[in-house]
Amino acid sequence: MKQYPGRGLGYHSYCRTPDGGTAPWCFYRQQSGTISWAHCDCSQGAIRLLGGPSSRSGGVQLYFKGVWGTVCGDYWTDWDASVVCRQLGIRSVSGSANKIPDYISWRTPVHLESANCRGDEKALLHCRYTQGKGCSNGKVAAIACSPPEGLKPPLRLVGGKDRFEGRVEVYFKGHWGTICDDHWDDKDAEVICRQLGFNGKPKAWVWAHYGQGTGPILLDEVECLGNESSLDSCKKNDWGHHNCDHIEDAGVSCNPFIDGALRLSGGPSAGEGRVEVFYSGDWGTVCDDGWTEHNAKVVCRQLGFSGPSSLASKAEFGPGDGLIFLDDVACTGTERSLVECSHSSWGQHDCSHSEDIGVRCSNDSNDIVETPSGPPVRLMDGESTKEGRVEVFLNGEWGSVCDDGWTDNDAVVVCRQLGHRGPAKARTMAYFGEGQGPIHLDNVDCNGTENTIAECKKQDSGIHNCWHSEDAGAVGGWPWQASLRLKGFHKETRLLCGATLISSCWALTAAHCFKRFGDKAHKYSLRVGDYHSGVEDDFERELPVQKIVVHKKYHSGSNDNDIALVRLQGKEGHCISFSYHVLPICLPERKESSAYKKPCFISGWGDTGTSYSKTLLEGAIPILPKEKCVFRYKGKFTNRMICAGNVSEDNRVDSCQGDSGGPLMCQNASGQWVIVGITSWGYGCGQKDYPGVYTKVNRFIPWIKRVTKLK
């Protein structure tokens, strides 16, 4: 370092001869953390192909630690093959992975057990490879570098950490290119996943989430209906016609994981590495603040390891490069999964990636025991991701669950396995429609404390006496949803408006809710933890109101500034005890971007056309551009309002009488639920061409914080 000042070490170990000597050398970092140097071989990582009919195909040989060797074929993929083609300088082609017998005449060792490439690396040793000593099936990796064949334009996913996610690239006229993200949504992602043969949950990603491509941008304005068999059948611009840059490259994930799933990354073996947790379609790291051996024990148990566990030294497995999802995790050591432990809200932390936690797991034997996560579960044909027909993935296909003995306890477990907080309700008699596949489970009997449906009592898979008309369903709740109640005689109350918890002592609602009966606190109560308004739910509480603060600029003759705050009785910060069923929603930033995840949701117990709903309903709606709202409502629509709904549909999802004051909520980029609007007014309910109008909450953040003293 003193001899070559200013050249910067970083963490690299480049093989070079900066001093003009005959023997190349490189820096390297010792286990103690100190920097040293040694002579090196500049041919390290070189690739050659042997035994093939041309220079573009054959068995893969890797020069590693001074010896030519092979790569095991057990886990060899097309992504790995594409990287080898790129390293060999064969561009604009697709690499096809093959496996061949380990030729005895080669007499070479097996250098890599698996390459684990994402597909966009420049060289094989840039992948997250695992070293190995042999192959279980006796076959080693081979490739063929050739243009893709077939009538439909071929697709590939590049740049993801797993084979089912990445930047979407399509092959056209001899070149791989990207797709612009204009109008890119989950319907497009569903078609991509279907064409590639993935059965996971499709999710669209924009703004070059998986990195920017380097080739041409081949497609733009893709608008699939979601039921097409391939991208070629979707509406789109002509090939090569676009107005985009690579920062707008579209991506997808076809993810089989559920929220709360764990993996270890960056370690030399499957039992050690940086802890990463799956949430809302992406993987993120966990901050090491307050991390204990108990936490490590829970992580290893969730991953299926039965032996002792330990914490890794700080940053031992390197920093992550995505989101930091969890902080302040505190486990007792008895939990079955990390998300059962006390932790910060998803995405809330005060950490950098230098604080990413790592662990080491082991088994009493050398075998990994069966993981406790069980088969994947999903909800189908509901109006949101929180409700639907329960389906389980078994024996390679999705199937339904019979409703014999199906109760709220079973629904709670399904929602917990899917990562949804709050109460849950069972639905029977194919409430969400009849399934089409097999009926996998019957007589499911959960006590409500299990983490997955696999832990519940049930009949053997496939044994049942049911029809699809008995398919079971489940409905989740919104833990910040509250209802403003008007007091009557004999301690009875009736629903007046919706409301939304924003802290232990404060709730947001609409100012017009107090137009008829005034703003005297003794007339009202606030109910939290409710789902069925006619039945007292387990976590339901009705709380007295201490104060009502209506915005001073609200006037009963106008819909502008339609916002009010409700203060509950109690010591500041301790009016309500939070639980999974009662939680506050996040407030938006004052200048928060409108780039929320789609769709947004409304909820409430309002009028359904014949009466007020007995159960908490929810609906998915899009936020509309300001010009559409102004066009329909003219001067009555102000900058302190937003409107939302599907104006082109005859049977629209909309808020109605009784929903006033309730939330319009969206997820931000970090996965946090944010109250974007307060149900305010509109022309009728679900009337075509007239979307609902909502008070725009971020315009009132200074007032909310001044009144509530919230930070």
Order of alpha helices (4+ residues) and beta strands (2+ residues): beta-beta-beta-beta-beta-alpha-beta-beta-beta-beta-beta-beta-beta-alpha-beta-beta-beta-beta-beta-beta-alpha-beta-beta-beta-beta-beta-beta-alpha-beta-beta-beta-beta-beta-beta-beta-beta-beta-beta-beta-alpha-beta-beta-beta-beta-alpha
